[in-house]
Amino acid sequence: MENYNQTSTDFILLGLFPPSRIGLLFFILIVLIFLMALFGNLSMIILILLDTHLHTPMYFLLSQLSLMDLNYISTIVPKMASNYLSGNKSISFIGCGVQSFFFLTLAGGEGLLLASMAYDRYVAICFPLHYAIRMSKRLCVLMIMGSWIMGSINSCAHTAYILHIPYCQSRAINHFFCDVPAMVNLACMDTWVYEYTVFVSTTLYLMFPFIGIACSYGRVLHAICRMQSTEGRKKAYSTCSTHLTVVTFYYAPFVYTYLRPRSLRSPTEDKILAVFYTILTPMLNPIIYSLRNKEVIGALIRLIQRIQSVKM
């Protein structure tokens, strides 16, 4: 690794792309994925907003997931692309703190939101007659607000810590964004207490929601097996498998990265895993939810027909 030593307070992001043709190919691929994520998530938000058939708790939660993914990938990729194109890998001390704050807010918020979506499916399939009561508009709004607020509180604590610890002379972060564990490695102090808090917050914001999701889907699968209607079983299975696919893509690399001890982690592996939950997942979510959801496809067809009828 190049030795970046400097007297300013700026950090250096070593980045994801090697300085070669392969690096350029990866850069183009990431930019295309970013554009697809922007288009897909914006389309999902607009579609849910315009189509009254999708004005249900499930799709309200889904629109928030798209909003989080939109902000999530926009927090990471533009700065990474700017650094690559300009050749300037620096990021200001405050800029690093801001990027870290938004990343942690959205990461924690999305973990909690996915748990809320699992609860929604659990109620819809296991208690269909009580769905309107158990998943009221008020509860849905509280779930969404709780996800954003709890994510922000967790983010504030971690961001405040990394902005106040002393850093050594080298400020080269071996990552493509201001990831907290990568920044802690540069600290000129013992950080074992903080690393324990990272473990605790990861458990609270990722492991507990994941366990809750697993338990709720265990009950859901049991309920699906007892359904008399073949069509009902297919619809319930399709909805649940879609959500489980999204959950797996998001939680698995995140938990594996943040729950491992520092001695078992490597910068290269951390960067590869980070690509999954910061770049690939925001692009895949709208594709998974649209291609495997007849209601979304139906809403898209209705919107296209409305546009065509206006033109005529």
C-alpha positions in Angstrom: 0.0 0.0 0.0 1.2 3.5 -0.7 2.2 5.4 2.3 0.0 8.6 2.5 1.3 10.8 5.3 0.1 14.4 5.6 -0.2 17.2 8.1 -3.7 18.3 7.1 -6.8 17.0 8.6 -8.1 15.4 5.4 -8.4 11.7 5.0 -7.3 9.7 2.0 -9.7 7.0 0.6 -7.6 4.4 -1.1 -10.6 3.3 -3.1 -11.9 0.2 -4.7 -10.5 0.3 -8.3 -6.9 -0.7 -9.1 -5.1 1.8 -11.4 -5.4 -0.4 -14.5 -7.8 -1.3 -17.4 -9.5 -3.7 -15.1 -10.0 -0.9 -12.6 -11.6 1.2 -15.4 -13.9 -1.7 -16.3 -15.0 -2.0 -12.7 -15.5 1.7 -12.5 -17.8 1.7 -15.6 -19.7 -1.3 -14.2 -20.2 0.5 -10.8 -21.5 3.7 -12.5 -24.0 1.6 -14.6 -25.2 -0.1 -11.4 -25.5 3.3 -9.7 -27.6 4.6 -12.7 -29.8 1.5 -12.6 -30.3 1.9 -8.8 -31.3 5.5 -9.3 -33.8 4.7 -12.1 -35.2 1.6 -10.4 -35.7 3.1 -6.9 -37.1 6.4 -8.3 -39.5 4.5 -10.5 -40.7 2.4 -7.6 -41.3 5.5 -5.4 -43.2 7.3 -8.2 -45.2 4.2 -9.2 -46.3 3.6 -5.6 -47.2 7.3 -5.2 -49.3 7.4 -8.4 -51.1 4.1 -8.3 -53.9 4.0 -5.7 -53.9 0.1 -5.9 -50.5 0.3 -4.2 -51.6 2.6 -1.3 -51.3 -0.2 1.3 -48.9 -0.7 4.3 -46.8 -3.2 2.4 -46.1 -0.8 -0.5 -45.8 2.2 1.8 -43.0 0.4 3.6 -41.5 -0.6 0.2 -41.5 3.0 -1.0 -39.5 3.9 2.1 -37.0 1.0 1.4 -36.6 2.5 -2.1 -36.0 6.0 -0.6 -33.4 4.6 1.8 -31.7 2.7 -1.0 -31.7 5.8 -3.2 -29.9 7.8 -0.5 -27.8 4.9 0.6 -26.0 4.4 -2.8 -25.9 8.2 -3.4 -23.9 8.6 -0.2 -21.2 6.3 -1.4 -20.9 6.1 -5.2 -20.7 9.8 -6.3 -17.8 10.6 -4.1 -16.0 7.4 -5.1 -16.5 8.2 -8.8 -15.4 11.8 -8.3 -12.2 10.6 -6.6 -11.5 8.1 -9.3 -12.0 10.6 -12.2 -10.1 13.4 -10.6 -7.3 11.3 -9.2 -7.7 13.2 -5.9 -8.4 10.6 -3.2 -8.8 13.0 -0.4 -12.0 13.7 1.7 -12.2 16.4 4.3 -12.5 15.6 8.0 -16.1 17.0 8.1 -17.0 15.4 4.8 -15.9 12.0 6.1 -18.0 12.6 9.2 -21.0 13.5 7.2 -20.6 10.5 4.9 -20.2 8.2 7.9 -23.3 9.7 9.6 -25.6 9.2 6.5 -24.2 5.7 5.8 -24.8 4.5 9.4 -28.2 6.2 9.6 -29.4 4.5 6.4 -27.7 1.1 7.3 -29.4 0.9 10.7 -32.7 2.3 9.4 -32.9 -0.2 6.6 -32.2 -3.1 8.9 -35.1 -2.1 11.1 -37.3 -1.3 8.1 -36.8 -4.8 6.7 -37.9 -6.2 10.1 -41.0 -4.0 9.8 -41.7 -5.4 6.4 -41.4 -9.0 7.7 -43.9 -8.2 10.4 -46.3 -6.8 7.8 -46.1 -10.1 5.8 -46.5 -12.1 9.0 -49.7 -10.3 9.9 -51.0 -10.4 6.3 -50.6 -14.2 6.0 -51.1 -15.4 9.6 -53.9 -13.0 10.6 -55.6 -11.8 7.3 -58.9 -10.9 9.0 -57.1 -8.6 11.5 -54.7 -7.1 9.0 -56.4 -3.7 8.8 -56.4 -3.4 12.6 -52.9 -4.8 13.3 -51.2 -2.9 10.4 -53.0 0.4 10.7 -51.7 3.5 8.9 -50.6 4.9 12.3 -48.5 1.9 13.1 -47.0 1.9 9.7 -46.0 5.6 10.1 -44.6 4.8 13.6 -42.5 1.9 12.2 -41.0 4.1 9.5 -40.3 7.0 11.8 -38.8 4.6 14.3 -36.5 3.2 11.7 -35.2 6.6 10.7 -34.9 7.9 14.3 -33.3 4.8 15.7 -30.8 4.7 12.8 -30.0 8.4 13.4 -29.4 7.9 17.1 -27.0 5.0 16.5 -25.3 7.0 13.8 -24.8 10.1 16.0 -23.1 8.0 18.7 -20.6 6.3 16.3 -19.9 9.5 14.2 -19.3 11.6 17.3 -16.8 9.0 18.5 -14.8 8.8 15.3 -14.7 12.6 15.0 -13.2 13.0 18.5 -10.5 10.2 18.6 -6.9 11.1 17.9 -5.5 9.8 14.6 -2.0 8.9 13.8 0.1 10.6 11.1 -1.2 8.3 8.3 -4.8 9.2 7.4 -5.1 6.7 4.6 -8.4 4.8 4.9 -8.1 1.4 3.2 -11.7 1.5 1.9 -13.8 3.3 -0.7 -15.9 5.3 1.8 -15.5 6.4 5.4 -16.3 3.1 7.1 -16.0 3.3 10.9 -14.0 0.1 11.5 -11.5 1.1 8.7 -11.1 4.6 10.4 -10.7 3.1 13.9 -7.7 1.2 12.6 -5.9 4.6 12.2 -6.5 5.7 15.8 -3.6 6.4 18.1 -5.3 4.9 21.1 -6.7 1.6 22.4 -10.2 1.2 20.9 -11.2 -2.2 22.3 -14.1 -0.6 24.3 -15.4 1.0 21.2 -15.1 -2.2 19.2 -17.2 -3.9 21.8 -19.9 -1.1 21.3 -19.8 -1.8 17.5 -20.5 -5.5 18.3 -23.4 -4.5 20.6 -24.9 -2.0 18.1 -24.5 -4.5 15.2 -26.3 -7.1 17.3 -29.1 -4.7 18.2 -29.6 -3.3 14.7 -28.9 -6.3 12.6 -28.8 -9.6 14.5 -32.0 -9.0 16.6 -34.0 -7.8 13.6 -32.7 -10.8 11.5 -33.7 -13.2 14.3 -37.2 -11.6 14.4 -37.5 -11.9 10.6 -36.4 -15.6 10.7 -39.0 -16.3 13.5 -41.8 -14.5 11.7 -41.1 -16.3 8.5 -41.0 -19.6 10.3 -44.6 -18.9 11.4 -45.5 -17.7 7.9 -44.2 -20.8 6.2 -46.2 -22.9 8.7 -49.3 -20.9 7.8 -48.6 -21.2 4.1 -48.4 -25.0 4.3 -51.8 -25.1 6.0 -53.5 -23.0 3.3 -56.3 -24.7 1.3 -56.1 -22.5 -1.7 -53.3 -23.4 -4.2 -53.4 -19.8 -5.6 -53.2 -18.4 -2.1 -50.1 -20.5 -1.3 -48.4 -19.4 -4.5 -49.0 -15.7 -3.9 -47.9 -15.9 -0.3 -44.8 -17.9 -1.2 -43.9 -15.5 -3.9 -44.2 -12.5 -1.6 -42.2 -14.1 1.2 -39.5 -15.5 -1.0 -39.0 -12.0 -2.6 -38.6 -10.4 0.9 -36.3 -13.2 2.1 -34.1 -12.7 -1.0 -33.7 -9.0 -0.2 -33.0 -9.7 3.5 -30.3 -12.3 2.7 -28.5 -10.0 0.3 -28.5 -7.2 2.8 -27.9 -8.9 6.2 -25.5 -11.7 5.4 -22.5 -9.6 4.2 -23.2 -6.8 6.8 -23.3 -9.2 9.8 -20.3 -11.2 8.5 -18.3 -7.9 8.2 -19.2 -6.2 11.5 -19.4 -9.2 13.9 -15.9 -10.6 13.1 -13.0 -9.7 15.4 -10.4 -7.3 13.9 -7.8 -10.1 13.8 -9.9 -12.1 11.3 -10.7 -9.2 9.0 -8.9 -8.1 5.9 -9.3 -4.7 4.0 -9.7 -6.4 0.6 -12.4 -8.8 1.9 -14.2 -5.9 3.7 -14.3 -3.8 0.6 -15.7 -6.7 -1.5 -18.4 -7.4 1.1 -19.2 -3.7 1.3 -20.0 -3.7 -2.4 -22.9 -6.0 -1.7 -24.7 -4.0 0.9 -23.8 -0.5 -0.4 -24.0 -0.9 -4.1 -25.5 -4.1 -5.3 -28.4 -4.4 -2.8 -29.9 -0.9 -3.7 -29.8 -1.8 -7.4 -31.3 -5.3 -6.9 -34.1 -4.4 -4.5 -36.4 -2.7 -7.1 -35.6 -5.4 -9.6 -36.5 -8.2 -7.3 -39.7 -6.5 -6.0 -40.9 -5.5 -9.5 -40.1 -8.7 -11.5 -41.5 -11.0 -8.9 -44.6 -9.0 -7.9 -47.7 -9.1 -10.2 -49.2 -6.1 -8.4 -46.2 -3.9 -9.2 -46.1 -5.1 -12.8 -49.9 -4.5 -13.1 -49.4 -0.9 -11.7 -46.6 -0.3 -14.2 -48.8 -1.5 -17.1 -51.7 0.8 -15.9 -49.3 3.7 -15.7 -48.0 3.1 -19.3 -51.6 2.9 -20.5 -52.5 6.1 -18.8 -49.5 7.9 -20.4 -50.4 6.5 -23.9 -54.0 7.6 -23.5 -52.9 11.1 -22.6 -50.7 11.3 -25.7 -53.5 10.1 -27.9 
